[in-house]
Amino acid sequence: MSEDASQVHVVQPGDGRSFWQPVPANGFIDVLMAPDMVAMETKLGFGRQTVAPGCYVREHAHDRNEELIHVVAGRGRAVIEGVDHVMQPGSTFFLGRNRRHMFVNEGADELVFLWLILPNGLETFFAAIGREKRDGAPDPTPFPRPADVLAIEARTVFAPPPPDGGRKP
């Protein structure tokens, strides 16, 4: 992006980049704002994640990033540092660096939340492990995570996984 790029960027519904996500989350990610989309002084990533019923975002932590999660639809459970918290529309979570967390969709409907990560990088991870989502194309889920997922995590925004691989729902 050139230095004279506008510092205003508007994303209308359907305009973001979308990626189907592999198991265990399934569902999809919409990347709504990232440094490669608009010139930013503070590098951030912002988007929306949709987790399919009965699926989950596996336990993980970010060793270089702070994250904000805001639930907009569905019901589930956030497990943060081993403590369960209700996820419902209006719930908001701040996750500091190295705070282990996972999100479990325990409802019959999709669990949808907004994510903001500082500095950015989560959008790069989602693109690397996912498959591009195009309007009208069928849902390819479930599909496996890439064989090199640990290397992808290490070069993006994830701390090394715990020796036991982390909690399961």
C-alpha positions as CSV (number, residue, x, y, z in Angstrom):
1,M,0.0,0.0,0.0
2,S,1.4,3.4,-0.9
3,E,2.1,6.1,1.7
4,D,-0.5,8.3,0.1
5,A,-3.3,5.7,0.5
6,S,-6.5,6.9,2.0
7,Q,-6.9,6.4,5.8
8,V,-10.6,5.8,5.3
9,H,-11.9,2.4,4.3
10,V,-15.6,1.4,4.3
11,V,-16.6,-2.2,4.1
12,Q,-20.3,-2.9,3.2
13,P,-22.0,-6.3,3.9
14,G,-20.4,-8.9,1.6
15,D,-17.4,-6.8,0.8
16,G,-14.8,-8.3,3.3
17,R,-12.6,-11.3,2.6
18,S,-14.1,-14.5,3.7
19,F,-12.6,-17.9,4.5
20,W,-14.2,-21.3,5.4
21,Q,-12.5,-22.7,8.4
22,P,-11.4,-26.3,9.1
23,V,-12.4,-28.5,11.9
24,P,-12.9,-28.2,14.8
25,A,-14.4,-24.7,14.3
26,N,-16.0,-25.2,10.9
27,G,-18.0,-22.2,9.9
28,F,-16.2,-19.2,8.4
29,I,-14.3,-16.0,9.0
30,D,-15.0,-12.5,7.5
31,V,-11.9,-10.3,7.6
32,L,-13.3,-6.7,7.7
33,M,-10.3,-4.6,8.4
34,A,-6.5,-5.2,8.2
35,P,-3.4,-3.2,7.4
36,D,-3.3,-4.5,3.8
37,M,-6.7,-3.0,3.3
38,V,-6.1,0.6,4.5
39,A,-3.2,2.6,5.8
40,M,-3.1,2.3,9.6
41,E,-0.9,3.8,12.3
42,T,-2.0,1.2,14.8
43,K,-1.8,-2.2,13.0
44,L,-5.0,-4.1,13.9
45,G,-7.1,-6.9,12.5
46,F,-10.9,-6.9,12.8
47,G,-13.5,-9.4,11.6
48,R,-16.4,-11.7,12.3
49,Q,-16.2,-15.4,13.1
50,T,-19.1,-17.8,12.7
51,V,-18.8,-21.1,14.5
52,A,-21.1,-24.0,13.5
53,P,-23.4,-25.6,16.0
54,G,-21.6,-28.2,18.1
55,C,-18.2,-27.0,17.0
56,Y,-15.5,-25.0,18.8
57,V,-12.4,-22.8,18.4
58,R,-9.7,-24.9,20.1
59,E,-7.8,-23.7,23.1
60,H,-5.0,-21.3,22.3
61,A,-3.2,-18.1,23.4
62,H,-1.6,-15.1,21.6
63,D,1.9,-14.3,22.9
64,R,2.3,-11.0,21.0
65,N,-1.3,-9.8,20.8
66,E,-4.3,-8.6,22.8
67,E,-7.7,-9.6,21.6
68,L,-11.3,-8.3,22.0
69,I,-14.3,-10.6,21.4
70,H,-17.9,-9.4,21.2
71,V,-20.7,-11.8,20.7
72,V,-23.5,-10.8,18.3
73,A,-25.5,-14.0,17.8
74,G,-25.9,-17.5,19.2
75,R,-25.0,-19.0,22.5
76,G,-21.9,-20.8,23.8
77,R,-19.2,-21.0,26.3
78,A,-15.8,-19.2,26.5
79,V,-13.2,-21.1,28.6
80,I,-10.6,-18.5,29.7
81,E,-7.7,-19.7,31.8
82,G,-9.8,-22.8,32.6
83,V,-12.9,-20.8,33.8
84,D,-16.2,-21.1,31.9
85,H,-18.1,-17.9,30.9
86,V,-21.4,-17.6,29.1
87,M,-21.2,-16.4,25.5
88,Q,-24.5,-14.7,24.4
89,P,-25.3,-11.7,22.4
90,G,-23.8,-8.6,24.1
91,S,-21.0,-10.5,25.9
92,T,-17.6,-8.9,25.5
93,F,-14.2,-10.4,26.4
94,F,-10.8,-8.8,26.6
95,L,-8.0,-11.3,26.4
96,G,-4.5,-10.1,27.3
97,R,-1.3,-11.7,26.0
98,N,-0.7,-15.3,26.8
99,R,-4.3,-15.9,28.2
100,R,-5.4,-19.4,27.2
101,H,-8.9,-19.3,25.7
102,M,-11.4,-21.3,23.6
103,F,-14.9,-20.8,22.4
104,V,-17.5,-23.5,22.2
105,N,-20.8,-23.3,20.4
106,E,-23.3,-25.2,22.6
107,G,-26.4,-23.9,20.9
108,A,-28.5,-25.1,17.9
109,D,-27.7,-21.9,15.9
110,E,-24.4,-20.5,14.7
111,L,-22.3,-18.7,17.3
112,V,-21.2,-15.3,15.8
113,F,-18.7,-12.9,17.3
114,L,-16.6,-10.0,16.3
115,W,-12.9,-10.1,16.9
116,L,-10.3,-7.3,17.2
117,I,-6.7,-8.1,17.6
118,L,-3.7,-5.8,18.2
119,P,-1.3,-6.0,16.6
120,N,-2.9,-7.6,13.6
121,G,-2.0,-11.1,12.1
122,L,-5.1,-13.2,12.8
123,E,-6.4,-12.4,9.3
124,T,-3.2,-13.9,7.9
125,F,-3.7,-17.1,9.9
126,F,-7.3,-17.5,8.8
127,A,-6.4,-17.1,5.1
128,A,-3.5,-19.6,5.5
129,I,-5.6,-22.4,7.1
130,G,-9.0,-21.7,5.4
131,R,-10.5,-21.9,2.0
132,E,-11.7,-18.8,0.2
133,K,-15.5,-18.4,0.7
134,R,-17.4,-17.2,-2.4
135,D,-21.0,-16.2,-2.7
136,G,-23.1,-19.1,-4.0
137,A,-20.4,-21.7,-3.6
138,P,-21.2,-24.7,-1.4
139,D,-19.9,-25.0,2.2
140,P,-16.8,-27.3,2.1
141,T,-16.8,-28.1,5.8
142,P,-15.8,-30.2,7.4
143,F,-12.2,-30.3,6.1
144,P,-9.0,-30.9,8.1
145,R,-6.5,-28.3,9.3
146,P,-3.3,-28.1,7.2
147,A,-0.6,-30.5,8.1
148,D,1.8,-27.5,8.8
149,V,-0.7,-25.7,11.1
150,L,1.8,-25.4,13.9
151,A,4.3,-23.6,11.6
152,I,1.5,-21.3,10.4
153,E,0.5,-20.5,14.0
154,A,4.1,-19.8,14.9
155,R,4.6,-17.2,12.1
156,T,1.2,-15.5,12.7
157,V,-0.3,-14.8,16.1
158,F,-0.2,-17.9,18.3
159,A,1.8,-19.0,21.2
160,P,3.1,-22.6,21.1
161,P,0.3,-25.0,22.2
162,P,0.5,-26.6,25.6
163,P,2.2,-30.1,25.7
164,D,-1.2,-31.9,26.0
165,G,-2.6,-30.0,23.0
166,G,-5.0,-27.9,25.1
167,R,-8.5,-28.4,26.4
168,K,-11.3,-30.1,24.5
169,P,-14.9,-29.0,24.8
